[in-house]
Amino acid sequence: MRAALAGVLAVAAVAIVLAVVLGGRGSHTPSVPAVGTLANAIPHAAEVNRLFEGVPQRGMRLGKASAPVTIVEYVDLQCPYCAQVERQVLPVLVSRYVRPGKAKLVARPLAFVGPDSVRGRDAIIAAARQDRAFNLAELLYLNQGTENTGWLGEDMVASASASIPGLRVHELLEARSSPAVATMAARFDSLANSDHVKATPTFIVGSSFGGSRTTLVAPSEASLVHAIDGLLGRG
């Protein structure tokens, strides 16, 4: 009897270990709707939806591919300075340059601040697979908590994803642990190294057709507008 019980306990222990190993973040789907909606959304979801509605998105690019100016942004979802720029300056860039087709934004999320930054970056890259990267990033910025306090946990990622209309939530949550997302994250690290990025946010503004580029660290609205207008011939 004792031997049989020991055998049962051993089997149960193996099952628990397998559940932990195999049931990682990618296979766990929190209790959220299958498709995102503004119903019961977290704060600022409707505002974010209005900001990007009708603006073309493709992967990590916001705006028309043919736009003459390219704005590359290296950001960290936990970075408070990134949040400040995204809250105050991004709407100006979208309305004045991106929506009219004068410039496009290319996001390259990094993970400088801490472990939650990794979770945020993976979620943004996964959202890019559904052309919703900018929606999720902006919504997280508008609900950002104090860095490294655990605010950017699984519940926040799931709730924010579920607040974006049309986003396939469970698909995003599963995709975060995919090799494709890991490969893209490594590529952003490599690009940041090539661009000599030492801090977030770092913006690089240049012509979409090559030539000189302007690097701006923690840029103001005025400095970004000046750089963009200069490339558009209005500086």
C-alpha positions as CSV (number, residue, x, y, z in Angstrom):
1,M,0.0,0.0,0.0
2,R,2.8,2.4,1.0
3,A,4.7,1.5,-2.2
4,A,1.6,2.1,-4.3
5,L,1.0,5.4,-2.6
6,A,4.6,6.4,-3.3
7,G,4.1,5.5,-6.9
8,V,1.0,7.7,-7.2
9,L,2.7,10.6,-5.5
10,A,5.6,10.2,-7.9
11,V,3.4,10.3,-10.9
12,A,1.5,13.3,-9.5
13,A,4.8,15.1,-8.9
14,V,5.9,14.5,-12.5
15,A,2.6,15.8,-13.8
16,I,3.0,19.0,-11.8
17,V,6.5,19.5,-13.1
18,L,5.3,18.9,-16.6
19,A,2.4,21.3,-16.2
20,V,4.8,24.0,-14.9
21,V,7.3,23.4,-17.7
22,L,4.9,23.0,-20.5
23,G,2.2,25.4,-19.3
24,G,4.4,28.5,-19.5
25,R,3.3,32.0,-20.3
26,G,2.6,31.2,-23.9
27,S,0.0,28.5,-23.2
28,H,-1.8,30.3,-20.3
29,T,-4.7,32.3,-21.5
30,P,-6.2,34.6,-18.8
31,S,-9.9,35.0,-18.7
32,V,-10.3,37.7,-21.4
33,P,-12.4,37.9,-24.5
34,A,-11.1,36.2,-27.6
35,V,-11.3,39.5,-29.6
36,G,-10.6,42.9,-28.2
37,T,-13.4,45.4,-27.6
38,L,-13.9,48.8,-26.0
39,A,-16.6,47.2,-23.8
40,N,-15.2,47.0,-20.3
41,A,-11.9,48.4,-21.6
42,I,-9.1,49.8,-19.4
43,P,-8.7,53.6,-19.2
44,H,-7.8,55.6,-22.3
45,A,-8.7,52.7,-24.7
46,A,-11.2,54.8,-26.7
47,E,-8.7,57.7,-26.9
48,V,-6.1,55.3,-28.3
49,N,-8.5,53.8,-30.8
50,R,-9.4,57.3,-32.1
51,L,-5.7,58.3,-32.4
52,F,-4.8,55.4,-34.7
53,E,-8.1,54.8,-36.5
54,G,-7.7,55.0,-40.2
55,V,-3.9,55.2,-40.0
56,P,-2.2,52.3,-41.8
57,Q,-0.1,50.0,-39.7
58,R,2.1,47.2,-40.9
59,G,4.2,45.3,-38.3
60,M,6.3,47.8,-36.4
61,R,5.5,50.6,-38.9
62,L,2.8,53.3,-38.5
63,G,2.0,55.3,-41.6
64,K,2.3,54.9,-45.4
65,A,5.4,53.0,-46.6
66,S,5.9,55.7,-49.2
67,A,6.1,58.5,-46.7
68,P,9.2,60.7,-47.4
69,V,10.4,60.9,-43.8
70,T,11.1,58.0,-41.5
71,I,11.1,58.4,-37.7
72,V,12.6,55.5,-35.8
73,E,11.8,55.3,-32.1
74,Y,13.8,53.2,-29.6
75,V,11.6,52.9,-26.5
76,D,11.1,50.9,-23.3
77,L,7.5,50.3,-22.1
78,Q,8.5,51.0,-18.5
79,C,10.5,54.1,-19.3
80,P,8.8,57.2,-17.8
81,Y,10.5,59.5,-20.2
82,C,9.2,57.4,-23.1
83,A,5.7,57.6,-21.7
84,Q,6.0,61.4,-21.5
85,V,7.0,61.7,-25.1
86,E,4.4,59.2,-26.3
87,R,1.6,60.9,-24.4
88,Q,2.5,64.5,-25.3
89,V,4.3,64.3,-28.7
90,L,3.0,61.2,-30.4
91,P,-0.5,62.6,-31.1
92,V,1.1,65.7,-32.7
93,L,3.3,63.5,-34.9
94,V,0.4,61.3,-35.9
95,S,-2.0,64.2,-36.8
96,R,0.5,66.5,-38.4
97,Y,2.8,64.1,-40.3
98,V,1.8,60.4,-40.1
99,R,-1.9,60.6,-41.0
100,P,-1.3,62.9,-44.0
101,G,1.4,60.6,-45.3
102,K,4.4,62.9,-44.8
103,A,6.2,60.7,-42.3
104,K,6.1,57.2,-41.0
105,L,7.0,55.9,-37.5
106,V,9.1,52.7,-37.0
107,A,9.0,51.3,-33.4
108,R,11.9,49.4,-32.0
109,P,11.0,48.4,-28.4
110,L,13.9,47.6,-26.1
111,A,14.1,46.1,-22.6
112,F,16.5,48.4,-20.6
113,V,14.6,49.0,-17.3
114,G,13.8,45.5,-15.9
115,P,12.1,42.2,-16.3
116,D,8.7,43.8,-17.0
117,S,10.2,45.6,-19.9
118,V,10.9,42.2,-21.5
119,R,7.2,41.3,-21.0
120,G,6.1,44.6,-22.5
121,R,8.4,44.3,-25.5
122,D,7.3,40.8,-26.3
123,A,3.7,41.8,-26.1
124,I,4.3,44.7,-28.5
125,I,6.2,42.5,-31.0
126,A,3.3,40.0,-30.8
127,A,0.8,42.8,-31.4
128,A,2.8,43.8,-34.4
129,R,1.9,40.4,-36.0
130,Q,-1.7,41.7,-36.0
131,D,-0.7,45.3,-37.0
132,R,-1.7,46.6,-33.6
133,A,1.7,47.3,-32.1
134,F,1.2,51.1,-31.7
135,N,-2.2,50.7,-30.2
136,L,-0.9,48.4,-27.5
137,A,2.2,50.5,-26.8
138,E,0.3,53.7,-26.5
139,L,-2.4,52.1,-24.2
140,L,0.3,50.8,-21.9
141,Y,2.0,54.1,-21.8
142,L,-1.2,55.9,-20.9
143,N,-1.7,53.3,-18.0
144,Q,2.0,53.2,-17.0
145,G,2.9,52.6,-13.4
146,T,6.1,53.1,-11.5
147,E,9.0,51.2,-13.1
148,N,9.9,47.8,-11.7
149,T,6.9,47.6,-9.3
150,G,5.2,44.8,-11.3
151,W,2.6,47.0,-12.9
152,L,3.3,45.5,-16.3
153,G,2.3,42.0,-15.3
154,E,0.3,39.3,-17.1
155,D,-3.0,40.9,-16.0
156,M,-2.1,44.3,-17.5
157,V,-0.9,42.8,-20.8
158,A,-4.1,40.7,-21.1
159,S,-6.4,43.6,-20.1
160,A,-4.7,46.1,-22.4
161,S,-4.8,43.6,-25.3
162,A,-8.5,42.9,-24.7
163,S,-9.1,46.7,-24.9
164,I,-8.0,47.0,-28.5
165,P,-10.9,46.5,-30.9
166,G,-10.3,43.6,-33.3
167,L,-7.2,42.3,-31.7
168,R,-7.2,38.5,-31.3
169,V,-6.2,38.4,-27.7
170,H,-5.4,34.7,-27.1
171,E,-3.3,34.6,-30.3
172,L,-1.2,37.5,-29.0
173,L,-0.7,36.0,-25.6
174,E,0.4,32.7,-27.2
175,A,2.7,34.4,-29.7
176,R,4.8,36.2,-27.1
177,S,6.8,33.0,-26.4
178,S,7.3,32.1,-30.1
179,P,10.8,32.0,-31.8
180,A,9.7,34.7,-34.2
181,V,9.1,37.2,-31.3
182,A,12.5,36.2,-29.7
183,T,14.2,36.7,-33.1
184,M,12.7,40.1,-33.5
185,A,13.6,41.2,-30.0
186,A,17.2,40.2,-30.7
187,R,17.2,42.1,-33.9
188,F,16.1,45.3,-32.1
189,D,18.9,44.9,-29.7
190,S,21.4,44.5,-32.6
191,L,19.9,47.6,-34.4
192,A,20.1,49.6,-31.2
193,N,23.8,48.7,-30.8
194,S,24.5,49.7,-34.4
195,D,22.7,53.0,-33.9
196,H,24.6,53.6,-30.7
197,V,21.5,53.8,-28.6
198,K,22.4,54.4,-24.9
199,A,19.1,55.5,-23.5
200,T,15.4,55.5,-24.1
201,P,13.6,57.2,-25.7
202,T,15.9,57.8,-28.7
203,F,14.5,59.0,-31.9
204,I,16.3,58.9,-35.3
205,V,14.8,61.2,-38.0
206,G,15.9,60.8,-41.6
207,S,14.8,60.7,-45.2
208,S,13.2,57.5,-46.2
209,F,15.5,57.5,-49.2
210,G,18.8,57.7,-47.4
211,G,21.1,60.5,-46.5
212,S,21.9,62.1,-43.2
213,R,19.9,61.4,-40.0
214,T,19.3,63.3,-36.8
215,T,19.4,61.5,-33.5
216,L,17.4,62.9,-30.6
217,V,17.5,61.6,-27.1
218,A,14.3,62.3,-25.0
219,P,13.2,64.8,-27.7
220,S,10.8,67.6,-27.2
221,E,7.9,68.3,-29.6
222,A,9.9,71.3,-30.9
223,S,13.0,69.4,-31.7
224,L,11.2,66.6,-33.5
225,V,9.1,69.1,-35.5
226,H,12.2,71.0,-36.5
227,A,14.0,67.8,-37.7
228,I,11.0,66.6,-39.7
229,D,10.2,70.0,-41.2
230,G,13.8,70.4,-42.2
231,L,13.6,67.1,-44.2
232,L,10.3,68.2,-45.7
233,G,11.9,71.5,-46.9
234,R,10.1,73.7,-44.4
235,G,12.9,74.2,-41.9
